[in-house]
Every structure is written in C-alpha cells, then in structure tokens.
C-alpha cells in the first residue's frame, strides 16, 4: 500500500520521502502530527492566536496552504481558516478514526496531515479548516512581497 502511494505521488510530481528522510528534517512533534496523522493539544501552538499577515506554508515541503486573509478565531484552540490558499493547495480524505466520520485535510504536494475541515465555518465558504499549528510555518515575508526565502 505504501509503495502504491509513493508511486502515485512520484507520477504527480509530489514531494516523496521515506519516513527516515522525514525524521531528518522534522521535529518529533512535526513528524508525529504530519506523517503519523496525529493531533496537537488545543491551545498549545501560538499560531491559533497569530494575527499578522502572511502565508501559512506546509512545514514539510513549504507549499503555500492558507492565507492570513482567510484566518479567523474559531474558539477551538487550533488555527482556523475558511478557505485554502489555492484550489489545489490541500486534498481531502475520509477519516473514520476514533469512531467518528470526518474529512481529513492534507497538503496536496506532500500528503502531510494538516487537520480536518468541518461545515460550521463563517461565510463566504461556510467551512472551518481546523489545522494543527505544528503542521504550518508562517511566512510573514509573503505579505510584504518578499518571497525570496
């Protein structure tokens, strides 16, 4: 099953690495959340309160995922957004873990687990992308137009 996923990602030009390679570039918590589909505790990451402008990128591959323009305070303790940065920035997958039925959100480029999307968000989309802060890297330079990093 794993080799099939890796083969599909290679065909699509996505970022494919082994768990050993991911462990070399990610902290243990980043690896647990993004590669093992974990969840950080609510209110544990500073991004849930972050208010500065910029782009939230995937901590694994750097792909742009969510703009600060769509970020809002959902009161859940996780960074929340009402829309991804671009139509193809994230992918959605059925999640039946923990005896629940939810929609998991992953980075479309490297398949990193980001969080979940729920149909109880604000307008204009009515969606709440509830994202683990540890899966994101805030790029404040993006707001100023300096994306040279």
C-alpha positions as CSV (number, residue, x, y, z in Angstrom):
1,X,0.0,0.0,0.0
2,X,2.8,2.5,0.9
3,X,4.7,1.8,-2.3
4,X,1.5,2.5,-4.3
5,X,1.0,5.9,-2.6
6,X,4.7,6.7,-3.2
7,X,4.4,5.7,-6.9
8,X,1.3,7.8,-7.4
9,X,3.0,10.8,-5.7
10,X,6.1,10.4,-8.0
11,X,3.9,10.4,-11.1
12,X,2.1,13.6,-10.0
13,X,5.4,15.4,-9.2
14,X,4.6,15.5,-5.5
15,X,7.3,15.6,-2.7
16,X,8.0,11.9,-1.8
17,X,10.3,11.0,1.0
18,X,10.7,8.0,3.3
19,X,9.9,8.2,7.0
20,X,13.7,8.1,7.6
21,X,14.1,11.2,5.4
22,X,11.2,13.0,7.0
23,X,12.6,12.3,10.5
24,X,15.8,14.0,9.5
25,X,14.0,17.3,8.6
26,X,11.1,17.4,11.0
27,X,11.0,17.7,14.8
28,X,9.5,14.7,16.6
29,X,6.2,16.6,17.1
30,X,6.1,17.7,13.5
31,X,6.7,14.1,12.3
32,X,4.0,12.7,14.7
33,X,1.4,15.1,13.5
34,X,2.1,15.4,9.8
35,X,3.4,11.9,8.9
36,X,1.6,9.8,11.5
37,X,-1.8,11.7,11.4
38,X,-1.5,13.0,15.0
39,X,-3.2,16.0,16.7
40,X,-1.6,18.6,18.9
41,X,-3.4,19.6,22.0
42,X,-5.8,22.6,21.7
43,X,-4.4,26.0,22.6
44,X,-0.8,24.5,22.6
45,X,0.6,26.2,19.5
46,X,1.0,30.0,19.1
47,X,-0.5,30.1,15.6
48,X,-4.0,29.8,17.0
49,X,-3.6,33.4,18.2
50,X,-1.4,34.7,15.4
51,X,-2.8,37.8,13.8
52,X,0.0,39.0,11.5
53,X,-0.4,38.9,7.7
54,X,1.3,36.3,5.6
55,X,1.1,32.8,4.1
56,X,0.9,29.6,6.1
57,X,3.0,27.0,4.4
58,X,3.4,23.3,4.9
59,X,6.1,22.6,7.5
60,X,7.2,19.5,5.5
61,X,7.5,20.9,1.9
62,X,6.9,24.6,2.1
63,X,3.9,24.6,-0.2
64,X,1.5,27.6,0.4
65,X,-1.6,26.3,2.1
66,X,-3.6,29.1,3.8
67,X,-3.5,32.9,3.6
68,X,-3.9,35.0,6.7
69,X,-6.7,36.7,4.9
70,X,-8.9,33.6,5.5
71,X,-7.8,33.0,9.1
72,X,-10.3,33.6,11.9
73,X,-10.7,32.8,15.6
74,X,-13.0,29.8,15.8
75,X,-12.5,29.4,19.6
76,X,-11.3,25.8,19.2
77,X,-7.7,26.4,20.1
78,X,-6.3,25.5,16.6
79,X,-5.6,27.8,13.7
80,X,-8.7,28.0,11.6
81,X,-9.3,29.2,8.1
82,X,-12.4,29.4,5.9
83,X,-10.6,28.5,2.6
84,X,-7.2,27.2,1.4
85,X,-4.8,29.5,-0.4
86,X,-5.5,28.0,-3.8
87,X,-8.0,25.5,-5.1
88,X,-5.4,22.7,-5.3
89,X,-3.4,23.5,-2.1
90,X,-5.0,20.8,0.0
91,X,-6.6,17.5,-0.6
92,X,-9.5,16.0,1.4
93,X,-9.8,12.4,2.6
94,X,-12.5,10.5,4.5
95,X,-11.4,9.9,8.1
96,X,-13.2,7.2,10.1
97,X,-10.7,7.1,13.0
98,X,-11.8,7.4,16.7
99,X,-15.3,6.2,15.9
100,X,-16.1,9.4,14.0
101,X,-16.6,10.3,10.4
102,X,-14.7,13.4,9.5
103,X,-12.9,14.9,6.5
104,X,-9.1,15.0,6.9
105,X,-7.1,17.7,5.2
106,X,-3.7,17.0,3.8
107,X,-1.1,19.0,1.9
108,X,-1.7,18.3,-1.8
109,X,2.0,18.4,-2.5
110,X,3.5,16.0,0.1
111,X,0.4,14.4,1.7
112,X,1.2,15.8,5.2
113,X,-1.7,15.5,7.6
114,X,-2.8,19.0,8.4
115,X,-6.1,18.6,10.3
116,X,-9.8,18.4,9.4
117,X,-12.4,20.5,7.7
118,X,-15.9,21.0,9.1
119,X,-19.1,22.6,7.7
120,X,-19.5,25.1,10.5
121,X,-17.3,27.9,9.4
122,X,-18.1,31.5,8.5
123,X,-19.2,33.0,5.2
124,X,-18.3,33.1,2.4
125,X,-17.5,29.3,2.4
126,X,-19.2,28.1,5.5
127,X,-16.2,25.8,6.1
128,X,-13.8,25.6,9.1
129,X,-10.4,24.2,8.2
130,X,-9.1,23.3,11.7
131,X,-5.4,22.9,11.3
132,X,-2.6,21.8,13.6
133,X,-0.2,24.7,14.1
134,X,2.8,22.4,14.2
135,X,1.9,21.4,10.5
136,X,2.3,25.0,9.4
137,X,5.1,27.6,9.0
138,X,4.0,31.2,9.0
139,X,5.7,33.2,6.2
140,X,5.3,36.9,7.1
141,X,7.5,38.0,4.2
142,X,4.8,36.7,1.8
143,X,2.6,39.7,2.9
144,X,5.3,42.2,2.0
145,X,6.0,40.6,-1.3
146,X,9.4,39.3,-0.3
147,X,9.3,35.6,-1.1
148,X,13.0,35.2,-1.7
149,X,13.5,32.9,1.3
